[in-house]
Amino acid sequence: MKVLKCELKKVGIKKLLLFAMVFLFNSKDIFAQKTVRYDLYVRDSIVNFAGKEKRAIAVNGQIPMPTLTFTEGDTAEIWVHNELNESTSLHWHGLFLPNKEDGVPYLTQMPIKPHTTHLYKFPIIQHGTHWYHSHSGLQEQIGMYGSFIMNKREDDPTFRKGIDDLPTVPVVLSEWTNFNPKNVHRMLHNASDWFAIKKGTTQSYAEAIKHKHFKTKLKNEWKRMLAMDVSDVYYDKFLMNGKNESQLSQFKGGDKVRLRISNGGASSYFWLTYAGGKITVVANDGNDVEPVDVDRLIIAVSETYDVILSIPNDSTSYEFLATSEDRINSTSLYIGNGIKQLKSPLPKLKYFEGMKMMNDMMKMNGDLDDMGMQMSLNQMDMNVVMYPEITGPENKKKKMKMEGMDRGNNKDQYNANALSDIVTLNYSMLKSPTKTALPKDVPVKELHFELTGNMNRYVWSLNNKVVSETDKILIKKGENVRLIIYNGSMMRHPMHLHGHDFRVLNGQGENAPQKNIIDIMPMETDTLEFNANVDGDWFFHCHILYHMMSGMGRVFSYESQSKNPLISNPKYAYRKLKKDDRKFHFMGENDIATNGNDGMAMIQNTRWSLMSEWRLGYMDIHGYEVETHLGRYIGKMQWFMPFVGFDYRYRNQHGEINFQSQNIFGQTDTKDTRISPSVGFVYTLPMLIHIEAEVFTNGTVLIQLKREDIPLTKRLRFGFMFNSDKEYMAELKYIFNKNLGIRTHYDSDMGFGIGLHLTY
């Protein structure tokens, strides 16, 4: 104490205080850092977004989940209290963080068990608009999504006056279905067309004739394609911040507002338009871009955009409209206070024009024909032929802006900005305000991926393999990784990389934009690159939830990384991760008719199918039969399925127990009394007709042609069957709802019948 008193006397109290003030001022960055804690209570809830009370998952009693706000330099401390009766997890989408905090169950952590608490703790080392969501099962679909905002420090050299100091409003886009998401997933795998019926996108033969596209429909089915669509699921309601309509009445004429928009939808893209004028895009996926003015943009599943909107005058509130890509419905945010000025709704898509385009693109073997076009960066939207606001109304030709444009190989016929005065954002228009070049003179690892899939069976993959069929992709810390991705499917896919941003090579040189989501359109090739700088296992996957759960992804794994302390048994955990796309889905049909009972039950996954069909007559002459097949789908398009089977049947159709006839091959026909194993195959022919060839152990051969789902009208389906046993059947089925219809048919063995048709 004596020494301290002496020193104080020497220095003087005033000088000491001055020294302390200077120290504090120069160390403000150190003292500004703080731990920001959130407690998130995950609970079951009941909601009514679309006329029915349904189960949802709410966090802290709300949907979306609470907005989490930090400043760069903070430490996030997030306590997740799982009060569900099932496990959960939270993924911090787009964040740079230690791998064990990334929130992917069985990859970066074990699931958060029911009625336990888990701590996520990590430094905030970036800024921007991001979001967070469950990475467990299909929980994201029923409420587990929310905004994650990281603000810049005011002394940040990248702070932009007039942009970063504007009032901001986080906006989370989402969708709601009254169906259980597990049932949605099952219906997609079972090729149910109930969603198309609900959306009015069935494209039946009657509709084709009405729109003068009968030949288009024939060609479409000749190439073994189903009806054209741009999205998979029918949703009952679309939401912004949990509401279909809301208003920001605090803004007045002359004000500007910055919307921090995250697409938290499970599978919906949204068109964004604004009744008050241009939309100024200033950031994408949390990264600043040079401001660019557009009339509209499409936000992919899981993408984020920061946009600035101006309020022209005081007496009006202007509609900011988010319309689902299929244009079935929308959600609105009104900005300002006064009379509502609406944005014109987007017109319905011209589906038969899209079908015609798809016919031109698809080869008979299922591959896409790029017609010599090199497309990338969303500049060439193959769906533009379906946009009436760009190409004109149905059955009317519009004079194109560009001379000499036709239906030939001119790629500009698909460029919305070349065809119209409407300015649509694409990735080539994005430019980083700072240099983003990767380290030079380091090794480069180049990987090529083709996005592959089968809409008929709802199998989605990379290079025709799902996650469970592949090993982790090893990368080395310090190297640059280049991804060249081609979309060989007919759907657009938002591919997301965990834990890293990648540069999108879009012609902007050292100022190429950085993103963590790349929306890749059909026939498009995009090139991405990132520096491998964070150890761990990182997921790379399509962010359409049902595509990811079907297997469209890979895992990048750093070589020689330290063991993750949260994964005690990595091999076991990785096996559990692979179970999602190996899941079996059940479907069944039963026809309760006047002449008997027909039915089918099937359980199938990515590759395997086990199916039994039965026909039970009410009288002895009709008898009964049961056919069972266990098969594996082979090939990129999965048109071919070899199988082993068993056929068990008895009927006394001719009143003679030992009556025998011959099949068309001259063999003794055993169709009335058959108990026999078999081997064979099913193959999908043009016009979506299934040919089945089967050989029984006694040498009898059975050839059968069959199709059951020919769409005559929106709800009326025609089917037929005939085979080498001289059996035949024709049917008509009218669909009332997803589970119930009425069916009438004539069967060569069972006769005429009519009855209820049940589907699950």
Beta strands, then each sheet from edge to edge (+ up, - down):
strand 1: 35-47
strand 2: 54-59
strand 3: 68-71
strand 4: 75-82
strand 5: 91-93
strand 6: 116-123
strand 7: 128-133
strand 8: 145-151
strand 9: 168-176
strand 10: 237-240
strand 11: 245-248
strand 12: 256-263
strand 13: 270-274
strand 14: 279-284
strand 15: 287-294
strand 16: 297-299
strand 17: 304-310
strand 18: 316-324
strand 19: 330-336
strand 20: 339-341
strand 21: 444-454
strand 22: 459-462
strand 23: 473-475
strand 24: 480-487
strand 25: 493-497
strand 26: 502-504
strand 27: 514-515
strand 28: 517-520
strand 29: 525-531
strand 30: 537-542
strand 31: 553-558
strand 32: 585-593
strand 33: 596-604
strand 34: 608-616
strand 35: 624-632
strand 36: 640-650
strand 37: 661-662
strand 38: 668-669
strand 39: 673-684
strand 40: 690-696
strand 41: 701-711
strand 42: 716-723
strand 43: 728-735
strand 44: 740-747
strand 45: 751-759
sheet 1: 2+ 1- 4- 6+
sheet 2: 3+ 8+ 7- 5+
sheet 3: 10+ 9- 12- 17+ 14- 15+
sheet 4: 11+ 19+ 18- 13+ 16-
sheet 5: 11+ 19+ 18- 20-
sheet 6: 22+ 21- 24- 29+ 26- 27+
sheet 7: 23+ 31+ 30- 25+ 28-
sheet 8: 32+ 33- 34+ 35- 36+ 39- 40+ 41- 42+ 43- 44+ 45- 32+
sheet 9: 37+ 38-
end
